[in-house]
Amino acid sequence: MARWICARHTEPLSIDAITAEAHMSPASLHRHFKAATGMSPLRYQKHLRMQEARRRLTTGDATAAQMAQAVGYVSATLFNRECRSTYGLPPDQPAALLHSRHTHSRTATNTTGMGPTR
């Protein structure tokens, strides 16, 4: 299922669509998916979108609204909020700073033993 979500991470996905594809109940899907990835299916989709946004931010000069649309967000406001939540910075900050903060936060998470590093 992770590959299926990865291939569709820019599309709007619902738990109903994912469970239908997996032929599982929502509870079973969440349990199995979290055991495999450490995240819920929709959290995994968000994670993929943020990774793609970070990659694009380091290689281009798109606006936050363009970036939001490119990685599957309908709302630039939601994308801004997700970037701040994930990286501690809005998407219009310099890409190098965004990358260094994310790298530092992953290192801190790894050393404290809190959460997955995927």
LOMI-605537 format. One record per atom (N, C-alpha, C, CB): atom name; x, y, z. Coordinates in Angstrom, 2 decimals, always signed. Glycine has a CB too. Example, Ala and Ser with C-alpha at 12.3 -4.5 7.8 and 13.67 -1.06 7.14 Angstrom:
2
  name       c1       c2       c3
     N   +13.19    -5.69    +7.80
    CA   +12.30    -4.50    +7.80
     C   +13.20    -3.30    +7.80
    CB   +11.31    -4.47    +9.05
     N   +12.85    -2.25    +7.08
    CA   +13.67    -1.06    +7.14
     C   +12.90    +0.03    +7.87
    CB   +14.08    -0.60    +5.72
END
This chain:
118
  name       c1       c2       c3
     N    +0.81    -1.19    +0.00
    CA    +0.00    +0.00    +0.00
     C    +0.86    +1.26    +0.00
    CB    -0.93    +0.00    +1.19
     N    +2.02    +1.19    +0.61
    CA    +2.90    +2.36    +0.63
     C    +3.27    +2.77    -0.79
    CB    +4.17    +2.08    +1.45
     N    +3.57    +1.80    -1.65
    CA    +3.90    +2.13    -3.05
     C    +2.71    +2.74    -3.76
    CB    +4.36    +0.87    -3.80
     N    +1.52    +2.21    -3.50
    CA    +0.31    +2.72    -4.12
     C    +0.10    +4.18    -3.72
    CB    -0.91    +1.86    -3.73
     N    +0.26    +4.48    -2.43
    CA    +0.11    +5.85    -1.95
     C    +1.21    +6.73    -2.54
    CB    +0.16    +5.91    -0.40
     N    +2.43    +6.22    -2.58
    CA    +3.55    +6.97    -3.13
     C    +3.28    +7.37    -4.58
    CB    +4.84    +6.14    -3.04
     N    +2.74    +6.46    -5.35
    CA    +2.44    +6.75    -6.76
     C    +1.32    +7.77    -6.92
    CB    +2.07    +5.47    -7.48
     N    +0.54    +7.98    -5.87
    CA    -0.61    +8.89    -5.94
     C    -0.55   +10.00    -4.90
    CB    -1.90    +8.11    -5.77
     N    +0.63   +10.30    -4.38
    CA    +0.71   +11.23    -3.25
     C    +0.22   +12.63    -3.58
    CB    +2.12   +11.30    -2.76
     N    +0.19   +13.02    -4.85
    CA    -0.30   +14.36    -5.19
     C    -1.81   +14.38    -5.41
    CB    +0.42   +14.87    -6.43
     N    -2.43   +13.22    -5.40
    CA    -3.88   +13.12    -5.60
     C    -4.61   +13.19    -4.26
    CB    -4.24   +11.82    -6.33
     N    -5.84   +13.67    -4.28
    CA    -6.63   +13.59    -3.05
     C    -6.93   +12.12    -2.75
    CB    -7.97   +14.42    -3.18
     N    -6.57   +11.67    -1.57
    CA    -6.82   +10.28    -1.17
     C    -7.70   +10.27    +0.08
    CB    -5.49    +9.52    -0.92
     N    -8.52    +9.27    +0.15
    CA    -9.34    +9.08    +1.35
     C    -9.06    +7.69    +1.90
    CB   -10.86    +9.27    +1.04
     N    -9.36    +7.52    +3.16
    CA    -9.20    +6.20    +3.77
     C   -10.09    +5.20    +3.04
    CB    -9.55    +6.24    +5.28
     N   -11.28    +5.62    +2.61
    CA   -12.16    +4.71    +1.88
     C   -11.51    +4.20    +0.60
    CB   -13.48    +5.41    +1.56
     N   -10.85    +5.10    -0.14
    CA   -10.19    +4.69    -1.39
     C    -9.03    +3.75    -1.11
    CB    -9.69    +5.92    -2.16
     N    -8.28    +4.04    -0.07
    CA    -7.12    +3.21    +0.27
     C    -7.57    +1.84    +0.75
    CB    -6.25    +3.89    +1.35
     N    -8.60    +1.80    +1.61
    CA    -9.08    +0.51    +2.11
     C    -9.69    -0.33    +0.99
    CB   -10.11    +0.71    +3.22
     N   -10.35    +0.32    +0.04
    CA   -10.92    -0.42    -1.10
     C    -9.80    -1.04    -1.92
    CB   -11.79    +0.51    -1.98
     N    -8.73    -0.29    -2.16
    CA    -7.59    -0.80    -2.92
     C    -6.90    -1.94    -2.18
    CB    -6.59    +0.33    -3.21
     N    -6.80    -1.81    -0.86
    CA    -6.10    -2.82    -0.05
     C    -6.99    -4.00    +0.32
    CB    -5.58    -2.18    +1.21
     N    -8.30    -3.88    +0.09
    CA    -9.26    -4.92    +0.47
     C    -9.16    -5.20    +1.98
    CB    -9.01    -6.22    -0.34
     N    -9.13    -4.11    +2.76
    CA    -9.04    -4.21    +4.22
     C   -10.05    -3.27    +4.85
    CB    -7.60    -3.88    +4.72
     N   -10.37    -3.53    +6.09
    CA   -11.18    -2.60    +6.85
     C   -10.29    -1.42    +7.26
    CB   -11.82    -3.29    +8.12
     N   -10.86    -0.27    +7.58
    CA   -10.04    +0.87    +8.01
     C    -9.15    +0.54    +9.22
    CB   -10.93    +2.06    +8.34
     N    -9.69    -0.18   +10.18
    CA    -8.90    -0.51   +11.38
     C    -7.73    -1.42   +11.03
    CB    -9.79    -1.19   +12.45
     N    -7.99    -2.41   +10.20
    CA    -6.93    -3.33    +9.80
     C    -5.88    -2.60    +8.97
    CB    -7.51    -4.52    +9.01
     N    -6.31    -1.74    +8.06
    CA    -5.38    -0.97    +7.24
     C    -4.47    -0.12    +8.13
    CB    -6.15    -0.07    +6.25
     N    -5.06    +0.62    +9.06
    CA    -4.26    +1.46    +9.95
     C    -3.25    +0.64   +10.74
    CB    -5.17    +2.24   +10.91
     N    -3.69    -0.47   +11.28
    CA    -2.82    -1.31   +12.09
     C    -1.64    -1.84   +11.25
    CB    -3.61    -2.49   +12.69
     N    -1.93    -2.40   +10.10
    CA    -0.88    -2.96    +9.25
     C    +0.04    -1.87    +8.69
    CB    -1.50    -3.76    +8.10
     N    -0.55    -0.77    +8.26
    CA    +0.24    +0.30    +7.65
     C    +1.16    +0.94    +8.69
    CB    -0.67    +1.36    +7.02
     N    +0.62    +1.17    +9.86
    CA    +1.44    +1.78   +10.92
     C    +2.56    +0.85   +11.36
    CB    +0.57    +2.15   +12.12
     N    +2.30    -0.44   +11.39
    CA    +3.35    -1.40   +11.74
     C    +4.47    -1.39   +10.70
    CB    +2.76    -2.82   +11.86
     N    +4.12    -1.18    +9.43
    CA    +5.11    -1.20    +8.36
     C    +5.86    +0.12    +8.20
    CB    +4.43    -1.55    +7.06
     N    +5.17    +1.24    +8.44
    CA    +5.77    +2.56    +8.15
     C    +5.97    +3.43    +9.38
    CB    +4.93    +3.29    +7.17
     N    +5.28    +3.13   +10.45
    CA    +5.33    +3.99   +11.63
     C    +4.38    +5.17   +11.54
    CB    +6.73    +4.48   +11.84
     N    +3.56    +5.21   +10.49
    CA    +2.63    +6.33   +10.27
     C    +1.28    +5.80    +9.80
    CB    +3.21    +7.33    +9.24
     N    +0.27    +6.64    +9.94
    CA    -1.02    +6.32    +9.34
     C    -0.90    +6.55    +7.83
    CB    -2.17    +7.20    +9.97
     N    -1.81    +5.99    +7.03
    CA    -1.72    +6.19    +5.59
     C    -1.76    +7.67    +5.16
    CB    -2.85    +5.45    +4.92
     N    -2.63    +8.45    +5.76
    CA    -2.72    +9.86    +5.35
     C    -1.53   +10.67    +5.87
    CB    -4.02   +10.47    +5.86
     N    -1.00   +10.30    +7.02
    CA    +0.24   +10.94    +7.52
     C    +1.41   +10.63    +6.58
    CB    +0.56   +10.46    +8.96
     N    +1.43    +9.41    +6.08
    CA    +2.46    +9.00    +5.12
     C    +2.35    +9.83    +3.85
    CB    +2.33    +7.50    +4.80
     N    +1.13   +10.05    +3.37
    CA    +0.92   +10.88    +2.19
     C    +1.44   +12.30    +2.45
    CB    -0.57   +10.91    +1.80
     N    +1.13   +12.85    +3.60
    CA    +1.61   +14.19    +3.96
     C    +3.14   +14.21    +3.98
    CB    +1.04   +14.63    +5.33
     N    +3.73   +13.18    +4.56
    CA    +5.19   +13.06    +4.62
     C    +5.79   +13.07    +3.21
    CB    +5.59   +11.75    +5.37
     N    +5.20   +12.31    +2.31
    CA    +5.68   +12.28    +0.92
     C    +5.56   +13.65    +0.26
    CB    +4.91   +11.24    +0.12
     N    +4.44   +14.31    +0.50
    CA    +4.25   +15.65    -0.08
     C    +5.28   +16.65    +0.44
    CB    +2.84   +16.15    +0.23
     N    +5.56   +16.59    +1.73
    CA    +6.54   +17.51    +2.30
     C    +7.95   +17.21    +1.78
    CB    +6.52   +17.44    +3.83
     N    +8.29   +15.94    +1.61
    CA    +9.59   +15.58    +1.04
     C    +9.71   +16.12    -0.38
    CB    +9.79   +14.05    +1.05
     N    +8.65   +15.95    -1.17
    CA    +8.67   +16.43    -2.55
     C    +8.76   +17.95    -2.58
    CB    +7.42   +15.95    -3.32
     N    +8.04   +18.61    -1.70
    CA    +8.11   +20.08    -1.64
     C    +9.52   +20.54    -1.30
    CB    +7.11   +20.62    -0.61
     N   +10.15   +19.88    -0.32
    CA   +11.51   +20.24    +0.06
     C   +12.46   +20.03    -1.11
    CB   +11.96   +19.42    +1.28
     N   +12.30   +18.91    -1.81
    CA   +13.16   +18.65    -2.98
     C   +12.98   +19.73    -4.03
    CB   +12.84   +17.26    -3.57
     N   +11.74   +20.09    -4.31
    CA   +11.46   +21.11    -5.32
     C   +11.94   +22.50    -4.87
    CB    +9.96   +21.16    -5.62
     N   +11.82   +22.77    -3.58
    CA   +12.27   +24.07    -3.08
     C   +13.78   +24.23    -3.22
    CB   +11.86   +24.25    -1.63
     N   +14.51   +23.14    -3.10
    CA   +15.96   +23.23    -3.20
     C   +16.43   +23.29    -4.65
    CB   +16.60   +22.05    -2.51
     N   +15.55   +23.00    -5.60
    CA   +15.96   +23.01    -7.01
     C   +15.31   +24.09    -7.85
    CB   +15.66   +21.68    -7.62
     N   +14.36   +24.82    -7.31
    CA   +13.64   +25.81    -8.12
     C   +13.26   +27.04    -7.35
    CB   +12.42   +25.20    -8.71
     N   +12.50   +27.89    -8.02
    CA   +12.08   +29.14    -7.38
     C   +10.57   +29.34    -7.52
    CB   +12.83   +30.33    -7.99
     N    +9.80   +28.32    -7.24
    CA    +8.35   +28.39    -7.30
     C    +7.81   +29.14    -6.08
    CB    +7.74   +26.99    -7.38
     N    +6.66   +29.75    -6.26
    CA    +6.00   +30.39    -5.13
     C    +5.36   +29.31    -4.25
    CB    +4.92   +31.42    -5.62
     N    +4.97   +29.70    -3.05
    CA    +4.32   +28.75    -2.14
     C    +3.04   +28.21    -2.76
    CB    +4.02   +29.42    -0.77
     N    +2.28   +29.06    -3.43
    CA    +1.03   +28.61    -4.06
     C    +1.31   +27.61    -5.18
    CB    +0.24   +29.81    -4.62
     N    +2.34   +27.88    -5.98
    CA    +2.71   +26.94    -7.04
     C    +3.19   +25.62    -6.46
    CB    +3.80   +27.55    -7.95
     N    +3.98   +25.71    -5.42
    CA    +4.51   +24.51    -4.77
     C    +3.38   +23.70    -4.15
    CB    +5.55   +24.90    -3.69
     N    +2.45   +24.38    -3.50
    CA    +1.31   +23.69    -2.90
     C    +0.55   +22.89    -3.94
    CB    +0.37   +24.70    -2.22
     N    +0.27   +23.50    -5.06
    CA    -0.46   +22.82    -6.12
     C    +0.35   +21.67    -6.70
    CB    -0.84   +23.81    -7.23
     N    +1.66   +21.87    -6.88
    CA    +2.52   +20.85    -7.49
     C    +2.60   +19.58    -6.65
    CB    +3.92   +21.40    -7.69
     N    +2.53   +19.71    -5.33
    CA    +2.64   +18.52    -4.48
     C    +1.29   +18.00    -3.98
    CB    +3.52   +18.83    -3.29
     N    +0.19   +18.59    -4.47
    CA    -1.12   +18.03    -4.20
     C    -2.00   +18.75    -3.20
    CB    -0.95   +16.70    -3.74
     N    -1.59   +19.91    -2.72
    CA    -2.44   +20.66    -1.79
     C    -3.39   +21.55    -2.57
    CB    -1.59   +21.50    -0.80
     N    -4.64   +21.59    -2.16
    CA    -5.63   +22.45    -2.78
     C    -5.47   +23.87    -2.26
    CB    -7.07   +21.92    -2.52
     N    -5.00   +23.99    -1.03
    CA    -4.90   +25.29    -0.36
     C    -3.44   +25.65    -0.06
    CB    -5.71   +25.28    +0.93
     N    -3.01   +26.82    -0.53
    CA    -1.66   +27.30    -0.20
     C    -1.55   +27.59    +1.29
    CB    -1.32   +28.57    -1.02
     N    -2.64   +27.99    +1.91
    CA    -2.65   +28.26    +3.35
     C    -2.36   +26.98    +4.13
    CB    -4.00   +28.86    +3.78
     N    -3.02   +25.89    +3.75
    CA    -2.77   +24.61    +4.42
     C    -1.33   +24.17    +4.17
    CB    -3.76   +23.53    +3.91
     N    -0.84   +24.35    +2.96
    CA    +0.55   +24.00    +2.64
     C    +1.51   +24.79    +3.52
    CB    +0.85   +24.25    +1.15
     N    +1.28   +26.10    +3.67
    CA    +2.12   +26.93    +4.55
     C    +2.11   +26.40    +5.97
    CB    +1.64   +28.39    +4.53
     N    +0.93   +26.06    +6.46
    CA    +0.80   +25.55    +7.83
     C    +1.54   +24.21    +7.98
    CB    -0.70   +25.37    +8.20
     N    +1.41   +23.34    +6.99
    CA    +2.11   +22.05    +7.03
     C    +3.62   +22.25    +7.00
    CB    +1.66   +21.18    +5.84
     N    +4.11   +23.18    +6.18
    CA    +5.55   +23.46    +6.13
     C    +6.05   +23.96    +7.48
    CB    +5.87   +24.51    +5.03
     N    +5.32   +24.88    +8.08
    CA    +5.71   +25.39    +9.40
     C    +5.71   +24.28   +10.44
    CB    +4.76   +26.53    +9.84
     N    +4.71   +23.42   +10.37
    CA    +4.62   +22.31   +11.32
     C    +5.76   +21.31   +11.12
    CB    +3.27   +21.61   +11.19
     N    +6.06   +21.00    +9.88
    CA    +7.07   +19.99    +9.57
     C    +8.48   +20.53    +9.73
    CB    +6.87   +19.49    +8.16
     N    +8.75   +21.73    +9.20
    CA   +10.11   +22.24    +9.15
     C   +10.38   +23.43   +10.07
    CB   +10.42   +22.63    +7.75
     N    +9.33   +23.98   +10.67
    CA    +9.51   +25.14   +11.53
     C    +9.69   +26.43   +10.77
    CB   +10.68   +24.92   +12.42
     N    +9.47   +26.41    +9.46
    CA    +9.65   +27.58    +8.61
     C    +8.56   +27.61    +7.54
    CB   +11.05   +27.58    +7.96
     N    +8.20   +28.80    +7.08
    CA    +7.29   +28.88    +5.94
     C    +8.03   +28.49    +4.66
    CB    +6.68   +30.30    +5.81
     N    +7.32   +28.09    +3.62
    CA    +7.98   +27.62    +2.41
     C    +8.75   +28.69    +1.65
    CB    +6.97   +27.02    +1.50
     N    +8.54   +29.96    +1.95
    CA    +9.27   +31.02    +1.24
     C   +10.63   +31.33    +1.85
    CB    +8.44   +32.28    +1.20
     N   +11.02   +30.59    +2.92
    CA   +12.36   +30.75    +3.49
     C   +13.39   +30.15    +2.55
    CB   +12.44   +30.09    +4.91
     N   +14.63   +30.59    +2.64
    CA   +15.65   +30.01    +1.76
     C   +15.72   +28.49    +1.90
    CB   +17.01   +30.62    +2.07
     N   +15.83   +27.81    +0.77
    CA   +15.82   +26.35    +0.74
     C   +16.93   +25.74    +1.58
    CB   +15.93   +25.86    -0.69
     N   +18.09   +26.35    +1.58
    CA   +19.21   +25.79    +2.35
     C   +18.89   +25.80    +3.84
    CB   +20.50   +26.59    +2.08
     N   +18.26   +26.87    +4.32
    CA   +17.88   +26.95    +5.73
     C   +16.82   +25.90    +6.04
    CB   +17.37   +28.37    +6.09
     N   +15.85   +25.77    +5.15
    CA   +14.80   +24.77    +5.32
     C   +15.42   +23.37    +5.41
    CB   +13.79   +24.84    +4.17
     N   +16.34   +23.07    +4.52
    CA   +17.00   +21.77    +4.51
     C   +17.82   +21.54    +5.78
    CB   +17.90   +21.64    +3.28
     N   +18.56   +22.54    +6.21
    CA   +19.40   +22.36    +7.40
     C   +18.55   +22.19    +8.65
    CB   +20.34   +23.56    +7.58
     N   +17.44   +22.89    +8.75
    CA   +16.56   +22.72    +9.91
     C   +15.96   +21.33    +9.94
    CB   +15.45   +23.77    +9.90
     N   +15.55   +20.82    +8.76
    CA   +14.96   +19.49    +8.71
     C   +16.00   +18.44    +9.07
    CB   +14.37   +19.21    +7.30
     N   +17.20   +18.57    +8.57
    CA   +18.26   +17.63    +8.89
     C   +18.55   +17.64   +10.38
    CB   +19.54   +17.96    +8.10
     N   +18.60   +18.82   +10.97
    CA   +18.84   +18.93   +12.41
     C   +17.71   +18.30   +13.20
    CB   +19.01   +20.40   +12.81
     N   +16.45   +18.53   +12.79
    CA   +15.32   +17.97   +13.54
     C   +15.31   +16.45   +13.44
    CB   +13.99   +18.55   +13.04
     N   +15.70   +15.88   +12.31
    CA   +15.77   +14.42   +12.18
     C   +16.85   +13.87   +13.09
    CB   +16.03   +13.99   +10.72
     N   +17.99   +14.55   +13.18
    CA   +19.08   +14.10   +14.04
     C   +18.64   +14.14   +15.50
    CB   +20.34   +14.97   +13.84
     N   +17.98   +15.22   +15.88
    CA   +17.50   +15.35   +17.26
     C   +16.49   +14.25   +17.57
    CB   +16.88   +16.74   +17.50
     N   +15.59   +13.96   +16.63
    CA   +14.60   +12.91   +16.83
     C   +15.29   +11.57   +16.98
    CB   +13.61   +12.87   +15.66
     N   +16.31   +11.31   +16.17
    CA   +17.01   +10.03   +16.24
     C   +17.73    +9.86   +17.57
    CB   +18.01    +9.91   +15.10
     N   +18.33   +10.92   +18.09
    CA   +19.10   +10.79   +19.32
     C   +18.20   +10.66   +20.54
    CB   +20.01   +11.97   +19.49
     N   +16.99   +11.14   +20.46
    CA   +16.09   +11.02   +21.61
     C   +15.28    +9.74   +21.57
    CB   +15.17   +12.20   +21.67
     N   +15.33    +9.07   +20.41
    CA   +14.56    +7.84   +20.27
     C   +13.08    +8.09   +20.06
    CB   +14.75    +6.97   +21.47
     N   +12.72    +9.31   +19.71
    CA   +11.32    +9.64   +19.53
     C   +10.96    +9.58   +18.06
    CB   +11.00   +11.03   +20.12
     N   +10.07    +8.69   +17.71
    CA    +9.48    +8.68   +16.38
     C   +10.35    +8.02   +15.32
    CB    +9.18   +10.05   +15.98
     N    +9.69    +7.70   +14.21
    CA   +10.38    +7.06   +13.09
     C   +11.21    +8.09   +12.33
    CB    +9.38    +6.38   +12.15
     N   +12.20    +7.60   +11.60
    CA   +13.06    +8.49   +10.84
     C   +12.84    +8.33    +9.34
    CB   +14.51    +8.24   +11.17
     N   +11.75    +7.76    +8.95
    CA   +11.48    +7.54    +7.53
     C   +11.02    +8.78    +6.86
    CB   +10.46    +6.47    +7.34
END
